[in-house]
């Protein structure tokens, strides 16, 4: 959860309110967690796009009966 009203607070104040995560001395603020999530999403998007580009759809053998099984 991103707390927009609390962005002006210091790291100590955010820690007192329980809005930061301490990972071995590294403080993760709400904005940093948002950046991490967006970064993971971008990596996933790039990997899935790369996989889709490498897919060869010409090798898929589909007849008209297959389409009727799929769509009724």
Helices and strands as residue ranges (DSSP letters): G 4-6, H 11-16, E 21-23, E 26-28, H 30-54, G 57-59, H 64-71
